[in-house]
Amino acid sequence: MRRLSLAFTCTAMLAVSACENLTREERVVVGGLTGAAVGLITARELTDDDDWVIIGTLTGAAAGALIARNRDTGRCAYATRGSGYRVAPC
């Protein structure tokens, strides 16, 4: 199973590197799908509980989409005290 996971991860990384000419929306979708795949593989390797696999997949998708969007704009959100955040260059 680990070999399959490693092969899939390497293939996904190579596929993402070919995303040079995509629009912003396409990059967000690709980032979300890649994050979901990495979250799924990681959750499957760490646990067999289906609830955690779903949570890991959704978290990976959200993180991948945010990373793709932030790379496009060059700005990131940083948490502040309380429940706020500030936006600044990455």
C-alpha positions as CSV (number, residue, x, y, z in Angstrom):
1,M,0.0,0.0,0.0
2,R,2.9,2.4,0.8
3,R,4.4,1.9,-2.7
4,L,1.0,2.7,-4.3
5,S,0.7,5.8,-2.1
6,L,4.2,7.0,-2.9
7,A,3.7,6.4,-6.6
8,F,0.4,8.3,-6.6
9,T,1.9,11.2,-4.7
10,C,4.8,11.5,-7.1
11,T,2.5,11.4,-10.1
12,A,0.3,14.1,-8.6
13,M,3.3,16.3,-7.9
14,L,4.4,15.9,-11.5
15,A,0.9,16.7,-12.8
16,V,0.7,19.8,-10.7
17,S,4.0,21.1,-12.0
18,A,2.5,21.1,-15.5
19,C,-0.2,23.7,-14.4
20,E,1.8,26.7,-15.6
21,N,-0.8,28.0,-18.1
22,L,-4.0,27.6,-16.0
23,T,-6.4,30.3,-15.1
24,R,-6.8,31.3,-11.4
25,E,-10.0,29.3,-11.1
26,E,-8.4,26.2,-12.7
27,R,-5.4,26.5,-10.3
28,V,-7.8,26.6,-7.3
29,V,-9.6,23.5,-8.5
30,V,-6.4,21.6,-9.2
31,G,-5.1,22.7,-5.8
32,G,-8.3,21.5,-4.1
33,L,-8.2,18.2,-5.9
34,T,-4.5,17.6,-5.1
35,G,-5.1,18.6,-1.5
36,A,-8.0,16.2,-1.2
37,A,-5.9,13.4,-2.7
38,V,-3.0,14.0,-0.3
39,G,-5.5,14.3,2.6
40,L,-7.1,11.0,1.6
41,I,-3.9,9.1,1.3
42,T,-2.5,10.5,4.6
43,A,-5.7,9.7,6.5
44,R,-5.9,6.2,5.1
45,E,-2.3,5.5,6.1
46,L,-2.8,6.9,9.6
47,T,-6.2,5.5,10.5
48,D,-8.9,3.2,9.3
49,D,-11.7,5.2,10.8
50,D,-13.9,6.4,7.9
51,D,-14.9,9.6,9.7
52,W,-11.2,10.7,10.0
53,V,-10.6,9.8,6.3
54,I,-13.5,12.1,5.3
55,I,-12.2,14.9,7.6
56,G,-8.7,14.5,6.3
57,T,-9.9,14.6,2.7
58,L,-12.0,17.7,3.2
59,T,-9.2,19.5,5.1
60,G,-6.7,18.7,2.4
61,A,-9.1,20.0,-0.3
62,A,-9.6,23.3,1.6
63,A,-5.9,23.7,2.2
64,G,-5.0,23.0,-1.4
65,A,-7.5,25.5,-2.7
66,L,-6.3,28.2,-0.3
67,I,-2.7,27.6,-1.1
68,A,-3.4,27.8,-4.8
69,R,-5.4,31.0,-4.4
70,N,-2.8,32.6,-2.2
71,R,0.1,31.8,-4.6
72,D,-1.9,33.5,-7.3
73,T,-2.4,36.8,-5.4
74,G,0.9,36.7,-3.4
75,R,-1.0,37.5,-0.2
76,C,-1.8,35.4,2.8
77,A,-4.1,35.7,5.8
78,Y,-2.5,35.6,9.3
79,A,-4.4,35.1,12.5
80,T,-4.5,37.8,15.0
81,R,-5.6,37.8,18.7
82,G,-9.2,37.0,19.1
83,S,-11.1,35.8,16.0
84,G,-9.7,38.2,13.5
85,Y,-7.0,38.0,10.8
86,R,-4.9,40.4,8.7
87,V,-3.9,40.0,5.1
88,A,-0.2,40.7,4.1
89,P,2.3,39.5,1.5
90,C,3.3,35.9,1.9
